[in-house]
Amino acid sequence: AFFIINKKPLRKTYLFLAFLISLVAIFLSGSRAPIAGLLGSSGILSLKFFLNAEKSKKLKTLKISGSILIALITVTSLILSYSSLLDRFKPTTENLRSISSRLNIWSSSIEMIKDHPLLGVGPENFQNRFLEYVDPKFYEIELDMNIGADRTHNDMLEIASTDGFPAMFLWLSLFIYLLIKYLRNKKNYILDGLYLVTFTYFIQNLFSFSTTTHYIILFFTLASILNFKNKETPNYKKPKIKLLKISTLTALIISPFIWYHTVYSIGKAEIIYNQALIVEANSGLADAKELFVKTANTYPYFTTYQYALIMRYADLIEKT
Protein backbone atom coordinates (compact mmCIF):
# COMPACT_ATOMS: atom_id res chain seq x y z
CA ALA A 1 0.00 0.00 0.00
CA PHE A 2 2.80 2.43 0.92
CA PHE A 3 4.70 1.55 -2.27
CA ILE A 4 1.72 2.33 -4.49
CA ILE A 5 0.82 5.70 -2.95
CA ASN A 6 4.35 7.00 -2.25
CA LYS A 7 5.66 9.55 -4.75
CA LYS A 8 9.32 9.85 -3.71
CA PRO A 9 11.47 7.60 -5.97
CA LEU A 10 14.03 6.62 -3.31
CA ARG A 11 11.40 5.78 -0.73
CA LYS A 12 9.32 4.01 -3.37
CA THR A 13 12.31 1.82 -4.30
CA TYR A 14 12.97 0.99 -0.64
CA LEU A 15 9.34 0.04 -0.06
CA PHE A 16 9.30 -2.14 -3.19
CA LEU A 17 12.42 -4.01 -2.06
CA ALA A 18 11.01 -4.40 1.47
CA PHE A 19 7.80 -5.86 0.09
CA LEU A 20 9.70 -8.19 -2.25
CA ILE A 21 11.90 -9.45 0.61
CA SER A 22 8.78 -10.03 2.72
CA LEU A 23 7.21 -11.98 -0.13
CA VAL A 24 10.30 -14.17 -0.45
CA ALA A 25 10.25 -14.71 3.35
CA ILE A 26 6.69 -16.01 3.09
CA PHE A 27 7.79 -18.58 0.51
CA LEU A 28 10.78 -19.52 2.65
CA SER A 29 8.45 -20.26 5.57
CA GLY A 30 6.89 -23.06 3.51
CA SER A 31 3.43 -22.11 4.75
CA ARG A 32 0.59 -21.73 2.27
CA ALA A 33 -1.82 -19.85 4.55
CA PRO A 34 0.14 -16.52 4.43
CA ILE A 35 -0.04 -16.65 0.62
CA ALA A 36 -3.82 -16.84 0.86
CA GLY A 37 -3.79 -13.96 3.36
CA LEU A 38 -1.58 -11.85 1.11
CA LEU A 39 -3.72 -12.46 -1.97
CA GLY A 40 -6.90 -11.75 0.01
CA SER A 41 -5.67 -8.46 1.46
CA SER A 42 -4.31 -7.47 -1.98
CA GLY A 43 -7.79 -8.10 -3.39
CA ILE A 44 -9.32 -5.86 -0.70
CA LEU A 45 -6.73 -3.17 -1.48
CA SER A 46 -7.58 -3.35 -5.19
CA LEU A 47 -11.29 -3.18 -4.35
CA LYS A 48 -10.76 0.05 -2.43
CA PHE A 49 -8.77 1.60 -5.28
CA PHE A 50 -11.53 0.59 -7.67
CA LEU A 51 -14.35 2.01 -5.51
CA ASN A 52 -12.55 5.30 -4.94
CA ALA A 53 -11.40 5.82 -8.53
CA GLU A 54 -13.35 7.92 -11.02
CA LYS A 55 -15.40 6.00 -13.54
CA SER A 56 -12.94 6.68 -16.36
CA LYS A 57 -10.03 5.45 -14.22
CA LYS A 58 -11.56 2.30 -12.73
CA LEU A 59 -10.47 0.00 -15.55
CA LYS A 60 -6.99 1.49 -15.48
CA THR A 61 -6.82 1.03 -11.71
CA LEU A 62 -7.76 -2.63 -12.03
CA LYS A 63 -5.13 -3.21 -14.70
CA ILE A 64 -2.37 -1.50 -12.70
CA SER A 65 -3.23 -3.29 -9.44
CA GLY A 66 -3.46 -6.67 -11.17
CA SER A 67 -0.24 -6.13 -13.11
CA ILE A 68 1.73 -5.19 -9.97
CA LEU A 69 0.45 -8.21 -8.08
CA ILE A 70 1.15 -10.61 -10.96
CA ALA A 71 4.63 -9.13 -11.50
CA LEU A 72 5.57 -9.50 -7.83
CA ILE A 73 4.38 -13.10 -7.62
CA THR A 74 6.09 -13.96 -10.93
CA VAL A 75 9.43 -12.47 -9.88
CA THR A 76 9.32 -14.25 -6.52
CA SER A 77 8.38 -17.55 -8.17
CA LEU A 78 11.25 -17.26 -10.64
CA ILE A 79 13.69 -16.62 -7.80
CA LEU A 80 12.60 -19.80 -6.05
CA SER A 81 11.77 -22.00 -9.04
CA TYR A 82 15.19 -23.62 -9.15
CA SER A 83 15.05 -24.86 -5.57
CA SER A 84 12.87 -27.19 -3.53
CA LEU A 85 11.25 -24.25 -1.69
CA LEU A 86 8.23 -24.28 -3.98
CA ASP A 87 7.49 -27.96 -3.29
CA ARG A 88 4.90 -26.97 -0.68
CA PHE A 89 2.95 -25.11 -3.37
CA LYS A 90 2.99 -27.84 -6.03
CA PRO A 91 0.11 -30.35 -6.50
CA THR A 92 2.18 -33.28 -5.17
CA THR A 93 0.74 -36.37 -3.52
CA GLU A 94 1.88 -35.17 -0.09
CA ASN A 95 0.36 -31.69 -0.52
CA LEU A 96 -2.94 -33.11 -1.75
CA ARG A 97 -2.95 -35.47 1.23
CA SER A 98 -2.43 -32.50 3.53
CA ILE A 99 -5.37 -30.63 1.98
CA SER A 100 -7.63 -33.72 2.23
CA SER A 101 -6.67 -34.08 5.89
CA ARG A 102 -7.54 -30.43 6.54
CA LEU A 103 -10.95 -30.82 4.88
CA ASN A 104 -11.60 -33.94 6.95
CA ILE A 105 -10.84 -32.04 10.18
CA TRP A 106 -13.17 -29.22 9.12
CA SER A 107 -15.93 -31.74 8.51
CA SER A 108 -15.47 -33.21 12.00
CA SER A 109 -15.46 -29.74 13.56
CA ILE A 110 -18.79 -28.94 11.88
CA GLU A 111 -20.31 -32.04 13.49
CA MET A 112 -18.91 -30.89 16.83
CA ILE A 113 -20.50 -27.45 16.34
CA LYS A 114 -23.89 -29.04 15.61
CA ASP A 115 -23.80 -30.76 19.01
CA HIS A 116 -22.53 -27.70 20.93
CA PRO A 117 -23.77 -24.59 19.07
CA LEU A 118 -24.03 -22.12 21.97
CA LEU A 119 -21.00 -22.64 24.20
CA GLY A 120 -18.86 -25.06 22.21
CA VAL A 121 -16.80 -27.79 23.87
CA GLY A 122 -14.66 -25.31 25.82
CA PRO A 123 -11.42 -23.42 25.09
CA GLU A 124 -8.47 -25.66 24.15
CA ASN A 125 -10.76 -28.70 24.20
CA PHE A 126 -10.93 -29.42 20.48
CA GLN A 127 -8.09 -31.92 20.67
CA ASN A 128 -9.72 -33.74 23.59
CA ARG A 129 -13.10 -34.06 21.85
CA PHE A 130 -11.87 -34.59 18.29
CA LEU A 131 -11.69 -38.39 18.60
CA GLU A 132 -15.46 -38.46 19.31
CA TYR A 133 -16.16 -36.91 15.91
CA VAL A 134 -13.24 -38.07 13.79
CA ASP A 135 -14.02 -39.64 10.44
CA PRO A 136 -12.23 -43.01 10.05
CA LYS A 137 -10.97 -41.79 6.69
CA PHE A 138 -8.78 -39.34 8.62
CA TYR A 139 -6.42 -42.15 9.60
CA GLU A 140 -6.31 -43.43 6.03
CA ILE A 141 -5.44 -39.95 4.75
CA GLU A 142 -2.83 -39.41 7.46
CA LEU A 143 -1.29 -42.83 6.80
CA ASP A 144 -1.30 -43.36 10.59
CA MET A 145 1.21 -40.51 10.99
CA ASN A 146 -1.16 -38.42 13.12
CA ILE A 147 -3.20 -39.87 15.97
CA GLY A 148 -5.43 -36.79 16.30
CA ALA A 149 -5.84 -33.09 15.55
CA ASP A 150 -5.07 -30.36 18.07
CA ARG A 151 -6.53 -27.51 15.98
CA THR A 152 -9.12 -27.07 13.23
CA HIS A 153 -6.71 -24.94 11.13
CA ASN A 154 -9.54 -22.45 10.67
CA ASP A 155 -10.18 -19.66 13.20
CA MET A 156 -13.90 -19.46 12.46
CA LEU A 157 -14.45 -23.19 12.98
CA GLU A 158 -12.05 -23.22 15.95
CA ILE A 159 -13.97 -20.46 17.77
CA ALA A 160 -17.37 -21.92 16.88
CA SER A 161 -16.42 -25.43 18.04
CA THR A 162 -14.72 -24.40 21.29
CA ASP A 163 -16.62 -21.23 22.27
CA GLY A 164 -19.90 -21.45 20.34
CA PHE A 165 -21.67 -19.49 17.62
CA PRO A 166 -22.01 -16.23 19.63
CA ALA A 167 -18.23 -16.00 19.99
CA MET A 168 -17.74 -16.75 16.29
CA PHE A 169 -20.27 -14.04 15.43
CA LEU A 170 -18.33 -11.49 17.50
CA TRP A 171 -15.07 -12.48 15.77
CA LEU A 172 -16.69 -12.18 12.34
CA SER A 173 -18.27 -8.85 13.33
CA LEU A 174 -14.83 -7.47 14.15
CA PHE A 175 -13.60 -8.31 10.65
CA ILE A 176 -16.69 -6.77 9.00
CA TYR A 177 -16.40 -3.64 11.16
CA LEU A 178 -12.73 -3.16 10.24
CA LEU A 179 -13.52 -3.75 6.57
CA ILE A 180 -16.24 -1.06 6.58
CA LYS A 181 -13.96 1.41 8.38
CA TYR A 182 -11.17 0.66 5.91
CA LEU A 183 -13.34 1.26 2.84
CA ARG A 184 -14.57 4.55 4.32
CA ASN A 185 -11.12 5.82 5.26
CA LYS A 186 -9.87 8.11 2.46
CA LYS A 187 -7.05 10.14 3.98
CA ASN A 188 -4.85 8.20 6.39
CA TYR A 189 -2.67 5.76 4.42
CA ILE A 190 -0.82 4.56 7.52
CA LEU A 191 -4.17 3.57 8.98
CA ASP A 192 -4.94 1.76 5.72
CA GLY A 193 -1.73 -0.23 6.16
CA LEU A 194 -2.78 -1.27 9.67
CA TYR A 195 -6.19 -2.36 8.42
CA LEU A 196 -4.54 -4.49 5.71
CA VAL A 197 -2.37 -6.21 8.33
CA THR A 198 -5.50 -7.33 10.19
CA PHE A 199 -7.17 -8.50 6.93
CA THR A 200 -4.11 -10.57 6.08
CA TYR A 201 -4.29 -12.11 9.55
CA PHE A 202 -8.01 -12.91 9.35
CA ILE A 203 -7.80 -14.45 5.86
CA GLN A 204 -4.62 -16.38 6.62
CA ASN A 205 -6.24 -17.96 9.65
CA LEU A 206 -9.07 -19.38 7.62
CA PHE A 207 -6.45 -22.02 6.74
CA SER A 208 -4.23 -21.95 9.81
CA PHE A 209 -4.20 -21.02 13.51
CA SER A 210 -2.45 -18.54 15.77
CA THR A 211 0.09 -18.82 18.55
CA THR A 212 0.75 -16.33 21.35
CA THR A 213 3.21 -14.44 19.14
CA HIS A 214 0.57 -13.88 16.46
CA TYR A 215 -1.97 -12.65 19.00
CA ILE A 216 0.51 -10.08 20.33
CA ILE A 217 0.96 -8.66 16.82
CA LEU A 218 -2.80 -8.68 16.18
CA PHE A 219 -3.72 -6.87 19.42
CA PHE A 220 -0.88 -4.39 18.95
CA THR A 221 -2.23 -3.62 15.45
CA LEU A 222 -5.80 -3.27 16.73
CA ALA A 223 -4.61 -0.96 19.51
CA SER A 224 -2.76 1.16 16.93
CA ILE A 225 -5.92 1.43 14.82
CA LEU A 226 -7.92 2.61 17.83
CA ASN A 227 -5.19 5.11 18.69
CA PHE A 228 -5.29 6.75 15.26
CA LYS A 229 -9.02 7.46 15.42
CA ASN A 230 -9.04 8.19 11.69
CA LYS A 231 -6.74 11.20 12.05
CA GLU A 232 -3.74 12.10 9.97
CA THR A 233 -1.38 11.70 12.94
CA PRO A 234 -1.54 9.37 15.94
CA ASN A 235 -3.02 10.74 19.13
CA TYR A 236 0.09 10.08 21.20
CA LYS A 237 0.60 11.48 24.67
CA LYS A 238 4.04 11.85 26.18
CA PRO A 239 4.30 9.23 28.93
CA LYS A 240 5.36 10.16 32.43
CA ILE A 241 8.94 9.32 33.38
CA LYS A 242 7.85 6.84 36.06
CA LEU A 243 5.58 5.00 33.62
CA LEU A 244 8.37 4.91 31.03
CA LYS A 245 10.80 3.41 33.57
CA ILE A 246 8.28 0.77 34.64
CA SER A 247 7.53 -0.17 31.02
CA THR A 248 11.23 -0.44 30.16
CA LEU A 249 11.95 -2.54 33.25
CA THR A 250 9.01 -4.82 32.48
CA ALA A 251 10.22 -5.29 28.91
CA LEU A 252 13.74 -6.13 30.12
CA ILE A 253 12.37 -8.71 32.55
CA ILE A 254 10.02 -10.36 30.05
CA SER A 255 12.37 -10.34 27.03
CA PRO A 256 14.69 -13.16 28.20
CA PHE A 257 11.66 -15.36 28.94
CA ILE A 258 10.20 -14.72 25.47
CA TRP A 259 13.59 -15.29 23.82
CA TYR A 260 14.10 -18.56 25.69
CA HIS A 261 10.72 -20.02 24.68
CA THR A 262 10.46 -18.65 21.13
CA VAL A 263 14.07 -18.83 19.95
CA TYR A 264 16.42 -20.80 22.19
CA SER A 265 14.16 -23.79 22.97
CA ILE A 266 13.08 -24.21 19.35
CA GLY A 267 16.64 -23.98 18.06
CA LYS A 268 17.99 -26.38 20.67
CA ALA A 269 15.20 -28.91 19.99
CA GLU A 270 15.85 -28.77 16.24
CA ILE A 271 19.59 -29.41 16.77
CA ILE A 272 18.86 -32.41 19.01
CA TYR A 273 16.26 -33.69 16.54
CA ASN A 274 18.75 -33.60 13.67
CA GLN A 275 21.29 -35.40 15.87
CA ALA A 276 18.66 -38.06 16.60
CA LEU A 277 17.99 -38.57 12.89
CA ILE A 278 21.73 -38.93 12.20
CA VAL A 279 22.17 -41.46 15.03
CA GLU A 280 19.08 -43.36 13.83
CA ALA A 281 20.49 -43.58 10.31
CA ASN A 282 23.94 -44.69 11.45
CA SER A 283 23.30 -46.79 14.56
CA GLY A 284 19.59 -47.67 14.65
CA LEU A 285 16.51 -46.78 16.71
CA ALA A 286 17.81 -48.08 20.02
CA ASP A 287 20.73 -45.66 20.15
CA ALA A 288 18.61 -42.71 19.00
CA LYS A 289 15.84 -43.23 21.56
CA GLU A 290 17.29 -40.96 24.23
CA LEU A 291 17.77 -38.13 21.74
CA PHE A 292 14.18 -38.35 20.44
CA VAL A 293 12.88 -38.23 24.02
CA LYS A 294 15.12 -35.25 24.78
CA THR A 295 13.83 -33.45 21.66
CA ALA A 296 10.18 -33.82 22.71
CA ASN A 297 10.99 -32.67 26.26
CA THR A 298 13.01 -29.66 25.07
CA TYR A 299 10.13 -28.24 23.00
CA PRO A 300 6.92 -30.21 23.68
CA TYR A 301 4.69 -27.72 21.80
CA PHE A 302 5.83 -28.85 18.35
CA THR A 303 3.82 -31.98 17.50
CA THR A 304 6.32 -33.18 14.89
CA TYR A 305 8.71 -34.14 17.68
CA GLN A 306 5.97 -35.98 19.57
CA TYR A 307 4.84 -37.87 16.47
CA ALA A 308 8.45 -38.79 15.65
CA LEU A 309 8.77 -40.26 19.13
CA ILE A 310 5.43 -42.06 19.16
CA MET A 311 5.77 -43.59 15.71
CA ARG A 312 9.23 -44.97 16.52
CA TYR A 313 8.69 -46.20 20.07
CA ALA A 314 5.22 -47.61 20.72
CA ASP A 315 6.07 -48.35 24.35
CA LEU A 316 6.34 -44.59 25.07
CA ILE A 317 2.85 -43.62 23.81
CA GLU A 318 1.25 -43.48 27.27
CA LYS A 319 4.23 -41.64 28.81
CA THR A 320 4.26 -38.94 26.12
Rosetta blueprint (number, residue, H / E / L):
1 A L
2 F H
3 F H
4 I H
5 I H
6 N L
7 K L
8 K L
9 P H
10 L H
11 R H
12 K H
13 T H
14 Y H
15 L H
16 F H
17 L H
18 A H
19 F H
20 L H
21 I H
22 S H
23 L H
24 V H
25 A H
26 I H
27 F H
28 L H
29 S H
30 G L
31 S L
32 R L
33 A H
34 P H
35 I H
36 A H
37 G H
38 L H
39 L H
40 G H
41 S H
42 S H
43 G H
44 I H
45 L H
46 S H
47 L H
48 K H
49 F H
50 F H
51 L H
52 N H
53 A L
54 E L
55 K H
56 S H
57 K H
58 K H
59 L H
60 K H
61 T H
62 L H
63 K H
64 I H
65 S H
66 G H
67 S H
68 I H
69 L H
70 I H
71 A H
72 L H
73 I H
74 T H
75 V H
76 T H
77 S H
78 L H
79 I H
80 L H
81 S L
82 Y L
83 S L
84 S H
85 L H
86 L H
87 D H
88 R H
89 F H
90 K L
91 P L
92 T L
93 T H
94 E H
95 N H
96 L H
97 R H
98 S H
99 I H
100 S H
101 S H
102 R H
103 L H
104 N H
105 I H
106 W H
107 S H
108 S H
109 S H
110 I H
111 E H
112 M H
113 I H
114 K H
115 D H
116 H L
117 P L
118 L L
119 L L
120 G L
121 V L
122 G L
123 P L
124 E L
125 N L
126 F H
127 Q H
128 N H
129 R H
130 F H
131 L H
132 E H
133 Y H
134 V L
135 D L
136 P L
137 K H
138 F H
139 Y H
140 E H
141 I H
142 E H
143 L L
144 D L
145 M L
146 N L
147 I L
148 G L
149 A L
150 D L
151 R L
152 T L
153 H L
154 N L
155 D H
156 M H
157 L H
158 E H
159 I H
160 A H
161 S H
162 T H
163 D H
164 G L
165 F H
166 P H
167 A H
168 M H
169 F H
170 L H
171 W H
172 L H
173 S H
174 L H
175 F H
176 I H
177 Y H
178 L H
179 L H
180 I H
181 K H
182 Y H
183 L H
184 R H
185 N L
186 K L
187 K L
188 N L
189 Y H
190 I H
191 L H
192 D H
193 G H
194 L H
195 Y H
196 L H
197 V H
198 T H
199 F H
200 T H
201 Y H
202 F H
203 I H
204 Q H
205 N L
206 L L
207 F L
208 S L
209 F L
210 S L
211 T L
212 T H
213 T H
214 H H
215 Y H
216 I H
217 I H
218 L H
219 F H
220 F H
221 T H
222 L H
223 A H
224 S H
225 I H
226 L H
227 N H
228 F H
229 K L
230 N L
231 K L
232 E L
233 T L
234 P L
235 N L
236 Y L
237 K L
238 K L
239 P L
240 K L
241 I H
242 K H
243 L H
244 L H
245 K H
246 I H
247 S H
248 T H
249 L H
250 T H
251 A H
252 L H
253 I H
254 I H
255 S H
256 P H
257 F H
258 I H
259 W H
260 Y H
261 H H
262 T H
263 V H
264 Y H
265 S H
266 I H
267 G H
268 K H
269 A H
270 E H
271 I H
272 I H
273 Y H
274 N H
275 Q H
276 A H
277 L H
278 I H
279 V H
280 E H
281 A H
282 N H
283 S H
284 G L
285 L H
286 A H
287 D H
288 A H
289 K H
290 E H
291 L H
292 F H
293 V H
294 K H
295 T H
296 A H
297 N H
298 T H
299 Y L
300 P L
301 Y L
302 F L
303 T H
304 T H
305 Y H
306 Q H
307 Y H
308 A H
309 L H
310 I H
311 M H
312 R H
313 Y L
314 A H
315 D H
316 L H
317 I L
318 E L
319 K L
320 T L
